[in-house]
């Protein structure tokens, strides 16, 4: 039982793990370099979203290759972060977020 609680709060593996102190700088830098949502092209309410989630892949937390820009602006009536990044449920993640965004943009003429 003790091992469970240690893992739960261990920043390298736990769900309640703390963010790396550099995360806020990496997030800000990533958004500055990638200032548009990959789904709708929006520029408001942007989120640096982890393709492979932090709680499962803590070693990729600061890796720009594991990030995509999504928005929560509902520019076209859709919260891109929620629907493309998390498949409509923040307890889920979408490993195909990039290819799904490309397909959506092509189908809607926004790509």
Biopython code that builds the backbone (N, CA, C, O; Angstrom):
import numpy as np
from Bio.PDB.StructureBuilder import StructureBuilder

atoms = [
    (1, "UNK", "N", (0.824, -1.192, 0.000)),
    (1, "UNK", "CA", (0.000, 0.000, 0.000)),
    (1, "UNK", "C", (0.871, 1.260, 0.000)),
    (1, "UNK", "O", (0.580, 2.225, -0.706)),
    (2, "UNK", "N", (1.927, 1.239, 0.788)),
    (2, "UNK", "CA", (2.831, 2.387, 0.862)),
    (2, "UNK", "C", (3.453, 2.675, -0.506)),
    (2, "UNK", "O", (3.610, 3.836, -0.885)),
    (3, "UNK", "N", (3.805, 1.630, -1.240)),
    (3, "UNK", "CA", (4.373, 1.808, -2.583)),
    (3, "UNK", "C", (3.399, 2.528, -3.505)),
    (3, "UNK", "O", (3.809, 3.360, -4.315)),
    (4, "UNK", "N", (2.113, 2.215, -3.389)),
    (4, "UNK", "CA", (1.094, 2.872, -4.202)),
    (4, "UNK", "C", (1.123, 4.377, -3.969)),
    (4, "UNK", "O", (1.136, 5.151, -4.926)),
    (5, "UNK", "N", (1.133, 4.801, -2.704)),
    (5, "UNK", "CA", (1.124, 6.231, -2.403)),
    (5, "UNK", "C", (2.425, 6.907, -2.811)),
    (5, "UNK", "O", (2.413, 8.057, -3.251)),
    (6, "UNK", "N", (3.527, 6.221, -2.673)),
    (6, "UNK", "CA", (4.796, 6.789, -3.132)),
    (6, "UNK", "C", (4.762, 7.026, -4.638)),
    (6, "UNK", "O", (5.191, 8.080, -5.107)),
    (7, "UNK", "N", (4.260, 6.064, -5.395)),
    (7, "UNK", "CA", (4.177, 6.214, -6.847)),
    (7, "UNK", "C", (3.171, 7.297, -7.232)),
    (7, "UNK", "O", (3.385, 8.028, -8.199)),
    (8, "UNK", "N", (2.087, 7.400, -6.486)),
    (8, "UNK", "CA", (1.052, 8.385, -6.776)),
    (8, "UNK", "C", (1.602, 9.808, -6.717)),
    (8, "UNK", "O", (1.229, 10.654, -7.530)),
    (9, "UNK", "N", (2.477, 10.069, -5.769)),
    (9, "UNK", "CA", (2.998, 11.424, -5.591)),
    (9, "UNK", "C", (4.401, 11.613, -6.160)),
    (9, "UNK", "O", (4.956, 12.708, -6.072)),
    (10, "UNK", "N", (4.970, 10.586, -6.730)),
    (10, "UNK", "CA", (6.296, 10.695, -7.354)),
    (10, "UNK", "C", (6.167, 11.486, -8.645)),
    (10, "UNK", "O", (5.415, 11.083, -9.533)),
    (11, "UNK", "N", (6.882, 12.604, -8.777)),
    (11, "UNK", "CA", (6.759, 13.488, -9.936)),
    (11, "UNK", "C", (7.104, 12.790, -11.247)),
    (11, "UNK", "O", (6.729, 13.274, -12.315)),
    (12, "UNK", "N", (7.808, 11.664, -11.188)),
    (12, "UNK", "CA", (8.184, 10.973, -12.413)),
    (12, "UNK", "C", (7.119, 10.001, -12.894)),
    (12, "UNK", "O", (7.098, 9.648, -14.074)),
    (13, "UNK", "N", (6.227, 9.558, -12.000)),
    (13, "UNK", "CA", (5.258, 8.547, -12.420)),
    (13, "UNK", "C", (3.825, 8.791, -11.961)),
    (13, "UNK", "O", (2.904, 8.269, -12.589)),
    (14, "UNK", "N", (3.600, 9.533, -10.932)),
    (14, "UNK", "CA", (2.271, 9.644, -10.342)),
    (14, "UNK", "C", (1.311, 10.550, -11.079)),
    (14, "UNK", "O", (1.721, 11.491, -11.759)),
    (15, "UNK", "N", (0.019, 10.256, -10.937)),
    (15, "UNK", "CA", (-1.021, 11.079, -11.543)),
    (15, "UNK", "C", (-1.020, 12.471, -10.922)),
    (15, "UNK", "O", (-1.291, 13.453, -11.612)),
    (16, "UNK", "N", (-0.722, 12.566, -9.638)),
    (16, "UNK", "CA", (-0.682, 13.858, -8.959)),
    (16, "UNK", "C", (0.719, 14.455, -8.995)),
    (16, "UNK", "O", (1.053, 15.320, -8.186)),
    (17, "UNK", "N", (1.520, 14.000, -9.918)),
    (17, "UNK", "CA", (2.910, 14.431, -10.009)),
    (17, "UNK", "C", (3.016, 15.924, -10.273)),
    (17, "UNK", "O", (2.198, 16.513, -10.980)),
    (18, "UNK", "N", (4.039, 16.511, -9.690)),
    (18, "UNK", "CA", (4.296, 17.940, -9.880)),
    (18, "UNK", "C", (4.947, 18.182, -11.232)),
    (18, "UNK", "O", (5.687, 17.341, -11.743)),
    (19, "UNK", "N", (4.663, 19.320, -11.787)),
    (19, "UNK", "CA", (5.292, 19.717, -13.045)),
    (19, "UNK", "C", (6.737, 20.118, -12.799)),
    (19, "UNK", "O", (7.098, 20.588, -11.721)),
    (20, "UNK", "N", (7.544, 19.922, -13.817)),
    (20, "UNK", "CA", (8.918, 20.399, -13.783)),
    (20, "UNK", "C", (8.878, 21.921, -13.672)),
    (20, "UNK", "O", (8.042, 22.552, -14.317)),
    (21, "UNK", "N", (9.756, 22.529, -12.874)),
    (21, "UNK", "CA", (9.764, 23.989, -12.747)),
    (21, "UNK", "C", (9.951, 24.705, -14.088)),
    (21, "UNK", "O", (9.562, 25.865, -14.224)),
    (22, "UNK", "N", (10.536, 24.037, -15.068)),
    (22, "UNK", "CA", (10.754, 24.647, -16.379)),
    (22, "UNK", "C", (9.516, 24.591, -17.276)),
    (22, "UNK", "O", (9.489, 25.234, -18.326)),
    (23, "UNK", "N", (8.488, 23.829, -16.875)),
    (23, "UNK", "CA", (7.321, 23.634, -17.731)),
    (23, "UNK", "C", (6.683, 24.953, -18.162)),
    (23, "UNK", "O", (6.353, 25.118, -19.337)),
    (24, "UNK", "N", (6.505, 25.881, -17.248)),
    (24, "UNK", "CA", (5.822, 27.128, -17.634)),
    (24, "UNK", "C", (6.604, 27.902, -18.682)),
    (24, "UNK", "O", (6.008, 28.573, -19.524)),
    (25, "UNK", "N", (7.934, 27.819, -18.645)),
    (25, "UNK", "CA", (8.757, 28.506, -19.646)),
    (25, "UNK", "C", (8.703, 27.771, -20.988)),
    (25, "UNK", "O", (8.617, 28.397, -22.044)),
    (26, "UNK", "N", (8.753, 26.457, -20.933)),
    (26, "UNK", "CA", (8.658, 25.648, -22.156)),
    (26, "UNK", "C", (7.302, 25.869, -22.817)),
    (26, "UNK", "O", (7.223, 26.045, -24.033)),
    (27, "UNK", "N", (6.240, 25.860, -22.023)),
    (27, "UNK", "CA", (4.885, 26.076, -22.544)),
    (27, "UNK", "C", (4.776, 27.443, -23.217)),
    (27, "UNK", "O", (4.263, 27.551, -24.331)),
    (28, "UNK", "N", (5.253, 28.473, -22.550)),
    (28, "UNK", "CA", (5.186, 29.831, -23.104)),
    (28, "UNK", "C", (5.994, 29.933, -24.397)),
    (28, "UNK", "O", (5.521, 30.504, -25.380)),
    (29, "UNK", "N", (7.207, 29.384, -24.399)),
    (29, "UNK", "CA", (8.061, 29.408, -25.584)),
    (29, "UNK", "C", (7.411, 28.646, -26.734)),
    (29, "UNK", "O", (7.450, 29.095, -27.880)),
    (30, "UNK", "N", (6.815, 27.499, -26.434)),
    (30, "UNK", "CA", (6.184, 26.701, -27.484)),
    (30, "UNK", "C", (5.032, 27.467, -28.131)),
    (30, "UNK", "O", (4.911, 27.482, -29.356)),
    (31, "UNK", "N", (4.198, 28.094, -27.327)),
    (31, "UNK", "CA", (3.060, 28.860, -27.858)),
    (31, "UNK", "C", (3.555, 30.050, -28.676)),
    (31, "UNK", "O", (2.959, 30.380, -29.701)),
    (32, "UNK", "N", (4.630, 30.696, -28.240)),
    (32, "UNK", "CA", (5.190, 31.814, -29.015)),
    (32, "UNK", "C", (5.682, 31.346, -30.384)),
    (32, "UNK", "O", (5.540, 32.066, -31.373)),
    (33, "UNK", "N", (6.257, 30.154, -30.445)),
    (33, "UNK", "CA", (6.781, 29.610, -31.704)),
    (33, "UNK", "C", (5.692, 28.958, -32.568)),
    (33, "UNK", "O", (5.853, 28.815, -33.780)),
    (34, "UNK", "N", (4.600, 28.572, -31.939)),
    (34, "UNK", "CA", (3.496, 27.881, -32.624)),
    (34, "UNK", "C", (2.187, 28.542, -32.197)),
    (34, "UNK", "O", (1.415, 27.956, -31.438)),
    (35, "UNK", "N", (1.933, 29.763, -32.684)),
    (35, "UNK", "CA", (0.839, 30.584, -32.150)),
    (35, "UNK", "C", (-0.546, 30.334, -32.748)),
    (35, "UNK", "O", (-1.430, 31.182, -32.625)),
    (36, "UNK", "N", (-0.744, 29.192, -33.388)),
    (36, "UNK", "CA", (-2.059, 28.884, -33.969)),
    (36, "UNK", "C", (-2.469, 27.459, -33.612)),
    (36, "UNK", "O", (-1.649, 26.542, -33.581)),
    (37, "UNK", "N", (-3.738, 27.308, -33.349)),
    (37, "UNK", "CA", (-4.305, 25.983, -33.085)),
    (37, "UNK", "C", (-4.138, 25.125, -34.342)),
    (37, "UNK", "O", (-4.437, 25.581, -35.446)),
    (38, "UNK", "N", (-3.670, 23.902, -34.183)),
    (38, "UNK", "CA", (-3.457, 23.040, -35.351)),
    (38, "UNK", "C", (-4.766, 22.542, -35.951)),
    (38, "UNK", "O", (-4.771, 22.012, -37.062)),
    (39, "UNK", "N", (-5.867, 22.701, -35.239)),
    (39, "UNK", "CA", (-7.161, 22.260, -35.757)),
    (39, "UNK", "C", (-7.859, 23.372, -36.521)),
    (39, "UNK", "O", (-8.192, 23.211, -37.695)),
    (40, "UNK", "N", (-8.082, 24.507, -35.851)),
    (40, "UNK", "CA", (-8.912, 25.563, -36.442)),
    (40, "UNK", "C", (-8.130, 26.805, -36.856)),
    (40, "UNK", "O", (-8.680, 27.699, -37.500)),
    (41, "UNK", "N", (-6.850, 26.866, -36.490)),
    (41, "UNK", "CA", (-6.057, 28.046, -36.815)),
    (41, "UNK", "C", (-6.276, 29.202, -35.863)),
    (41, "UNK", "O", (-5.742, 30.291, -36.073)),
    (42, "UNK", "N", (-7.061, 28.977, -34.813)),
    (42, "UNK", "CA", (-7.345, 30.026, -33.837)),
    (42, "UNK", "C", (-6.098, 30.500, -33.110)),
    (42, "UNK", "O", (-5.096, 29.789, -33.026)),
    (43, "UNK", "N", (-6.183, 31.725, -32.584)),
    (43, "UNK", "CA", (-5.044, 32.318, -31.876)),
    (43, "UNK", "C", (-5.396, 32.721, -30.444)),
    (43, "UNK", "O", (-4.570, 33.325, -29.760)),
    (44, "UNK", "N", (-6.586, 32.403, -29.986)),
    (44, "UNK", "CA", (-7.008, 32.746, -28.621)),
    (44, "UNK", "C", (-7.115, 31.497, -27.759)),
    (44, "UNK", "O", (-7.399, 30.405, -28.250)),
    (45, "UNK", "N", (-6.881, 31.680, -26.465)),
    (45, "UNK", "CA", (-7.023, 30.594, -25.482)),
    (45, "UNK", "C", (-6.231, 29.353, -25.891)),
    (45, "UNK", "O", (-6.758, 28.242, -25.903)),
    (46, "UNK", "N", (-4.954, 29.561, -26.226)),
    (46, "UNK", "CA", (-4.105, 28.466, -26.706)),
    (46, "UNK", "C", (-3.544, 27.628, -25.561)),
    (46, "UNK", "O", (-3.288, 28.124, -24.464)),
    (47, "UNK", "N", (-3.362, 26.350, -25.854)),
    (47, "UNK", "CA", (-2.836, 25.382, -24.904)),
    (47, "UNK", "C", (-1.713, 24.610, -25.582)),
    (47, "UNK", "O", (-1.857, 24.169, -26.723)),
    (48, "UNK", "N", (-0.593, 24.447, -24.880)),
    (48, "UNK", "CA", (0.464, 23.548, -25.351)),
    (48, "UNK", "C", (0.071, 22.154, -24.847)),
    (48, "UNK", "O", (0.210, 21.849, -23.663)),
    (49, "UNK", "N", (-0.408, 21.336, -25.743)),
    (49, "UNK", "CA", (-0.966, 20.027, -25.403)),
    (49, "UNK", "C", (0.065, 18.932, -25.636)),
    (49, "UNK", "O", (0.721, 18.901, -26.677)),
    (50, "UNK", "N", (0.206, 18.034, -24.663)),
    (50, "UNK", "CA", (1.101, 16.886, -24.805)),
    (50, "UNK", "C", (0.425, 15.803, -25.645)),
    (50, "UNK", "O", (-0.667, 15.346, -25.306)),
    (51, "UNK", "N", (1.062, 15.396, -26.727)),
    (51, "UNK", "CA", (0.544, 14.295, -27.545)),
    (51, "UNK", "C", (0.538, 13.021, -26.704)),
    (51, "UNK", "O", (-0.479, 12.333, -26.608)),
    (52, "UNK", "N", (1.671, 12.719, -26.106)),
    (52, "UNK", "CA", (1.767, 11.620, -25.144)),
    (52, "UNK", "C", (1.660, 12.275, -23.769)),
    (52, "UNK", "O", (2.516, 13.083, -23.409)),
    (53, "UNK", "N", (0.625, 11.943, -22.994)),
    (53, "UNK", "CA", (0.342, 12.678, -21.764)),
    (53, "UNK", "C", (1.446, 12.597, -20.713)),
    (53, "UNK", "O", (2.135, 11.589, -20.553)),
    (54, "UNK", "N", (1.567, 13.702, -20.018)),
    (54, "UNK", "CA", (2.579, 13.862, -18.978)),
    (54, "UNK", "C", (2.488, 12.770, -17.914)),
    (54, "UNK", "O", (3.520, 12.266, -17.470)),
    (55, "UNK", "N", (1.290, 12.397, -17.500)),
    (55, "UNK", "CA", (1.172, 11.417, -16.418)),
    (55, "UNK", "C", (1.622, 10.017, -16.847)),
    (55, "UNK", "O", (1.937, 9.190, -15.992)),
    (56, "UNK", "N", (1.657, 9.739, -18.145)),
    (56, "UNK", "CA", (2.143, 8.446, -18.635)),
    (56, "UNK", "C", (3.574, 8.512, -19.151)),
    (56, "UNK", "O", (4.294, 7.513, -19.120)),
    (57, "UNK", "N", (3.988, 9.684, -19.625)),
    (57, "UNK", "CA", (5.315, 9.867, -20.212)),
    (57, "UNK", "C", (5.980, 11.103, -19.610)),
    (57, "UNK", "O", (6.225, 12.075, -20.325)),
    (58, "UNK", "N", (6.278, 11.085, -18.302)),
    (58, "UNK", "CA", (6.843, 12.280, -17.657)),
    (58, "UNK", "C", (8.177, 12.716, -18.254)),
    (58, "UNK", "O", (8.536, 13.890, -18.167)),
    (59, "UNK", "N", (8.911, 11.794, -18.852)),
    (59, "UNK", "CA", (10.199, 12.137, -19.463)),
    (59, "UNK", "C", (10.028, 13.005, -20.708)),
    (59, "UNK", "O", (10.998, 13.606, -21.170)),
    (60, "UNK", "N", (8.817, 13.083, -21.262)),
    (60, "UNK", "CA", (8.557, 13.891, -22.459)),
    (60, "UNK", "C", (7.905, 15.230, -22.130)),
    (60, "UNK", "O", (7.503, 15.960, -23.037)),
    (61, "UNK", "N", (7.796, 15.558, -20.854)),
    (61, "UNK", "CA", (7.091, 16.771, -20.438)),
    (61, "UNK", "C", (7.617, 18.026, -21.121)),
    (61, "UNK", "O", (6.824, 18.878, -21.523)),
    (62, "UNK", "N", (8.922, 18.162, -21.260)),
    (62, "UNK", "CA", (9.520, 19.386, -21.793)),
    (62, "UNK", "C", (9.944, 19.263, -23.255)),
    (62, "UNK", "O", (10.569, 20.177, -23.793)),
    (63, "UNK", "N", (9.617, 18.164, -23.894)),
    (63, "UNK", "CA", (10.027, 17.891, -25.270)),
    (63, "UNK", "C", (9.072, 18.559, -26.266)),
    (63, "UNK", "O", (7.900, 18.191, -26.346)),
    (64, "UNK", "N", (9.573, 19.533, -27.019)),
    (64, "UNK", "CA", (8.755, 20.236, -28.016)),
    (64, "UNK", "C", (8.169, 19.275, -29.047)),
    (64, "UNK", "O", (7.102, 19.549, -29.597)),
    (65, "UNK", "N", (8.834, 18.170, -29.320)),
    (65, "UNK", "CA", (8.336, 17.195, -30.294)),
    (65, "UNK", "C", (7.072, 16.486, -29.796)),
    (65, "UNK", "O", (6.345, 15.878, -30.582)),
    (66, "UNK", "N", (6.818, 16.567, -28.496)),
    (66, "UNK", "CA", (5.639, 15.933, -27.909)),
    (66, "UNK", "C", (4.506, 16.938, -27.677)),
    (66, "UNK", "O", (3.516, 16.610, -27.023)),
    (67, "UNK", "N", (4.641, 18.143, -28.201)),
    (67, "UNK", "CA", (3.632, 19.180, -27.987)),
    (67, "UNK", "C", (2.944, 19.568, -29.287)),
    (67, "UNK", "O", (3.540, 19.505, -30.362)),
    (68, "UNK", "N", (1.695, 19.967, -29.176)),
    (68, "UNK", "CA", (0.945, 20.574, -30.277)),
    (68, "UNK", "C", (0.142, 21.725, -29.681)),
    (68, "UNK", "O", (-0.222, 21.697, -28.505)),
    (69, "UNK", "N", (-0.129, 22.728, -30.497)),
    (69, "UNK", "CA", (-0.943, 23.847, -30.041)),
    (69, "UNK", "C", (-2.405, 23.567, -30.360)),
    (69, "UNK", "O", (-2.772, 23.326, -31.510)),
    (70, "UNK", "N", (-3.221, 23.604, -29.332)),
    (70, "UNK", "CA", (-4.668, 23.474, -29.464)),
    (70, "UNK", "C", (-5.304, 24.671, -28.768)),
    (70, "UNK", "O", (-4.660, 25.328, -27.951)),
    (71, "UNK", "N", (-6.555, 24.955, -29.086)),
    (71, "UNK", "CA", (-7.215, 26.091, -28.434)),
    (71, "UNK", "C", (-8.470, 25.647, -27.703)),
    (71, "UNK", "O", (-9.015, 24.569, -27.941)),
    (72, "UNK", "N", (-8.905, 26.514, -26.809)),
    (72, "UNK", "CA", (-10.160, 26.319, -26.086)),
    (72, "UNK", "C", (-11.121, 27.459, -26.398)),
    (72, "UNK", "O", (-12.043, 27.730, -25.628)),
    (73, "UNK", "N", (-10.904, 28.121, -27.524)),
    (73, "UNK", "CA", (-11.662, 29.330, -27.860)),
    (73, "UNK", "C", (-13.040, 29.056, -28.456)),
    (73, "UNK", "O", (-13.878, 29.956, -28.516)),
    (74, "UNK", "N", (-13.280, 27.829, -28.895)),
    (74, "UNK", "CA", (-14.552, 27.473, -29.550)),
    (74, "UNK", "C", (-14.799, 28.339, -30.776)),
    (74, "UNK", "O", (-15.923, 28.762, -31.046)),
    (75, "UNK", "N", (-13.717, 28.594, -31.515)),
    (75, "UNK", "CA", (-13.781, 29.464, -32.691)),
    (75, "UNK", "C", (-14.886, 29.054, -33.661)),
    (75, "UNK", "O", (-15.610, 29.914, -34.163)),
    (76, "UNK", "N", (-15.023, 27.796, -33.926)),
    (76, "UNK", "CA", (-16.076, 27.296, -34.816)),
    (76, "UNK", "C", (-17.063, 26.430, -34.037)),
    (76, "UNK", "O", (-17.656, 25.500, -34.584)),
    (77, "UNK", "N", (-17.229, 26.746, -32.764)),
    (77, "UNK", "CA", (-18.149, 25.994, -31.921)),
    (77, "UNK", "C", (-17.552, 24.741, -31.309)),
    (77, "UNK", "O", (-18.269, 23.946, -30.702)),
    (78, "UNK", "N", (-16.243, 24.554, -31.462)),
    (78, "UNK", "CA", (-15.583, 23.349, -30.966)),
    (78, "UNK", "C", (-14.417, 23.742, -30.058)),
    (78, "UNK", "O", (-13.603, 24.590, -30.424)),
    (79, "UNK", "N", (-14.339, 23.131, -28.883)),
    (79, "UNK", "CA", (-13.182, 23.284, -28.014)),
    (79, "UNK", "C", (-12.150, 22.277, -28.527)),
    (79, "UNK", "O", (-12.216, 21.092, -28.200)),
    (80, "UNK", "N", (-11.213, 22.749, -29.317)),
    (80, "UNK", "CA", (-10.248, 21.853, -29.981)),
    (80, "UNK", "C", (-9.431, 21.053, -28.979)),
    (80, "UNK", "O", (-9.138, 19.882, -29.218)),
    (81, "UNK", "N", (-9.058, 21.669, -27.855)),
    (81, "UNK", "CA", (-8.281, 20.963, -26.843)),
    (81, "UNK", "C", (-9.079, 19.781, -26.289)),
    (81, "UNK", "O", (-8.563, 18.667, -26.203)),
    (82, "UNK", "N", (-10.326, 20.022, -25.918)),
    (82, "UNK", "CA", (-11.159, 18.959, -25.358)),
    (82, "UNK", "C", (-11.469, 17.876, -26.389)),
    (82, "UNK", "O", (-11.299, 16.691, -26.100)),
    (83, "UNK", "N", (-11.920, 18.256, -27.586)),
    (83, "UNK", "CA", (-12.399, 17.272, -28.554)),
    (83, "UNK", "C", (-11.303, 16.579, -29.341)),
    (83, "UNK", "O", (-11.415, 15.384, -29.615)),
    (84, "UNK", "N", (-10.262, 17.278, -29.710)),
    (84, "UNK", "CA", (-9.190, 16.639, -30.481)),
    (84, "UNK", "C", (-8.092, 16.089, -29.578)),
    (84, "UNK", "O", (-7.546, 15.019, -29.847)),
    (85, "UNK", "N", (-7.769, 16.805, -28.520)),
    (85, "UNK", "CA", (-6.719, 16.350, -27.612)),
    (85, "UNK", "C", (-7.165, 15.266, -26.661)),
    (85, "UNK", "O", (-6.373, 14.409, -26.270)),
    (86, "UNK", "N", (-8.465, 15.302, -26.277)),
    (86, "UNK", "CA", (-8.962, 14.384, -25.251)),
    (86, "UNK", "C", (-10.224, 13.631, -25.656)),
    (86, "UNK", "O", (-10.862, 13.002, -24.811)),
    (87, "UNK", "N", (-10.591, 13.684, -26.922)),
    (87, "UNK", "CA", (-11.738, 12.925, -27.426)),
    (87, "UNK", "C", (-13.022, 13.203, -26.643)),
    (87, "UNK", "O", (-13.851, 12.315, -26.446)),
    (88, "UNK", "N", (-13.167, 14.466, -26.198)),
    (88, "UNK", "CA", (-14.378, 14.871, -25.500)),
    (88, "UNK", "C", (-14.415, 14.571, -24.020)),
    (88, "UNK", "O", (-15.417, 14.846, -23.361)),
    (89, "UNK", "N", (-13.336, 14.008, -23.478)),
    (89, "UNK", "CA", (-13.296, 13.633, -22.065)),
    (89, "UNK", "C", (-11.869, 13.826, -21.568)),
    (89, "UNK", "O", (-10.957, 13.144, -22.036)),
    (90, "UNK", "N", (-11.663, 14.744, -20.628)),
    (90, "UNK", "CA", (-10.312, 15.036, -20.160)),
    (90, "UNK", "C", (-9.634, 13.849, -19.481)),
    (90, "UNK", "O", (-8.443, 13.927, -19.179)),
    (91, "UNK", "N", (-10.344, 12.767, -19.236)),
    (91, "UNK", "CA", (-9.723, 11.556, -18.688)),
    (91, "UNK", "C", (-9.084, 10.706, -19.784)),
    (91, "UNK", "O", (-8.374, 9.744, -19.491)),
    (92, "UNK", "N", (-9.335, 11.059, -21.042)),
    (92, "UNK", "CA", (-8.790, 10.322, -22.182)),
    (92, "UNK", "C", (-7.710, 11.135, -22.873)),
    (92, "UNK", "O", (-7.549, 12.326, -22.607)),
    (93, "UNK", "N", (-6.973, 10.482, -23.759)),
    (93, "UNK", "CA", (-6.052, 11.213, -24.626)),
    (93, "UNK", "C", (-6.111, 10.608, -26.020)),
    (93, "UNK", "O", (-6.489, 9.451, -26.205)),
    (94, "UNK", "N", (-5.731, 11.418, -26.985)),
    (94, "UNK", "CA", (-5.811, 11.014, -28.387)),
    (94, "UNK", "C", (-4.403, 10.918, -28.971)),
    (94, "UNK", "O", (-3.802, 11.947, -29.281)),
    (95, "UNK", "N", (-3.864, 9.716, -29.128)),
    (95, "UNK", "CA", (-2.523, 9.584, -29.696)),
    (95, "UNK", "C", (-2.459, 10.007, -31.163)),
    (95, "UNK", "O", (-1.372, 10.194, -31.709)),
    (96, "UNK", "N", (-3.623, 10.156, -31.799)),
    (96, "UNK", "CA", (-3.690, 10.547, -33.211)),
    (96, "UNK", "C", (-4.096, 12.007, -33.391)),
    (96, "UNK", "O", (-4.604, 12.382, -34.448)),
    (97, "UNK", "N", (-3.878, 12.825, -32.378)),
    (97, "UNK", "CA", (-4.333, 14.217, -32.414)),
    (97, "UNK", "C", (-3.811, 14.965, -33.639)),
    (97, "UNK", "O", (-4.550, 15.754, -34.228)),
    (98, "UNK", "N", (-2.577, 14.743, -34.034)),
    (98, "UNK", "CA", (-2.003, 15.477, -35.172)),
    (98, "UNK", "C", (-2.660, 15.041, -36.477)),
    (98, "UNK", "O", (-3.096, 15.889, -37.256)),
    (99, "UNK", "N", (-2.739, 13.751, -36.727)),
    (99, "UNK", "CA", (-3.359, 13.292, -37.979)),
    (99, "UNK", "C", (-4.848, 13.621, -38.010)),
    (99, "UNK", "O", (-5.389, 13.915, -39.076)),
    (100, "UNK", "N", (-5.516, 13.575, -36.864)),
    (100, "UNK", "CA", (-6.930, 13.960, -36.813)),
    (100, "UNK", "C", (-7.103, 15.438, -37.146)),
    (100, "UNK", "O", (-8.043, 15.810, -37.847)),
    (101, "UNK", "N", (-6.205, 16.277, -36.649)),
    (101, "UNK", "CA", (-6.275, 17.718, -36.933)),
    (101, "UNK", "C", (-6.054, 17.990, -38.417)),
    (101, "UNK", "O", (-6.752, 18.815, -39.008)),
    (102, "UNK", "N", (-5.097, 17.308, -39.014)),
    (102, "UNK", "CA", (-4.825, 17.476, -40.449)),
    (102, "UNK", "C", (-6.058, 17.074, -41.260)),
    (102, "UNK", "O", (-6.448, 17.780, -42.190)),
    (103, "UNK", "N", (-6.665, 15.951, -40.912)),
    (103, "UNK", "CA", (-7.850, 15.475, -41.621)),
    (103, "UNK", "C", (-9.009, 16.469, -41.461)),
    (103, "UNK", "O", (-9.699, 16.775, -42.435)),
    (104, "UNK", "N", (-9.223, 16.967, -40.260)),
    (104, "UNK", "CA", (-10.294, 17.934, -40.004)),
    (104, "UNK", "C", (-10.100, 19.198, -40.827)),
    (104, "UNK", "O", (-11.039, 19.703, -41.442)),
    (105, "UNK", "N", (-8.869, 19.703, -40.832)),
    (105, "UNK", "CA", (-8.586, 20.933, -41.587)),
    (105, "UNK", "C", (-8.819, 20.711, -43.080)),
    (105, "UNK", "O", (-9.348, 21.590, -43.760)),
    (106, "UNK", "N", (-8.436, 19.558, -43.589)),
    (106, "UNK", "CA", (-8.644, 19.264, -45.011)),
    (106, "UNK", "C", (-10.139, 19.165, -45.335)),
    (106, "UNK", "O", (-10.588, 19.667, -46.365)),
    (107, "UNK", "N", (-10.893, 18.528, -44.467)),
    (107, "UNK", "CA", (-12.326, 18.354, -44.712)),
    (107, "UNK", "C", (-13.106, 19.656, -44.595)),
    (107, "UNK", "O", (-14.129, 19.830, -45.256)),
    (108, "UNK", "N", (-12.628, 20.569, -43.758)),
    (108, "UNK", "CA", (-13.352, 21.826, -43.545)),
    (108, "UNK", "C", (-12.809, 22.963, -44.401)),
    (108, "UNK", "O", (-13.325, 24.080, -44.354)),
    (109, "UNK", "N", (-11.768, 22.681, -45.182)),
    (109, "UNK", "CA", (-11.192, 23.724, -46.032)),
    (109, "UNK", "C", (-10.391, 24.750, -45.266)),
    (109, "UNK", "O", (-10.170, 25.859, -45.754)),
    (110, "UNK", "N", (-9.950, 24.391, -44.064)),
    (110, "UNK", "CA", (-9.165, 25.318, -43.247)),
    (110, "UNK", "C", (-7.692, 24.925, -43.231)),
    (110, "UNK", "O", (-6.918, 25.469, -42.443)),
    (111, "UNK", "N", (-7.302, 24.007, -44.071)),
    (111, "UNK", "CA", (-5.928, 23.530, -44.061)),
    (111, "UNK", "C", (-5.245, 23.933, -45.255)),
    (111, "UNK", "O", (-4.067, 23.621, -45.428)),
]
sb = StructureBuilder()
sb.init_structure("model")
sb.init_model(0)
sb.init_chain("A")
sb.init_seg("    ")
for serial, (resi, resn, name, xyz) in enumerate(atoms, 1):
    if name == "N":
        sb.init_residue(resn, " ", resi, " ")
    sb.init_atom(name, np.array(xyz, "f"), 0.0, 1.0, " ", f" {name:<3s}", serial, name[0])
structure = sb.get_structure()
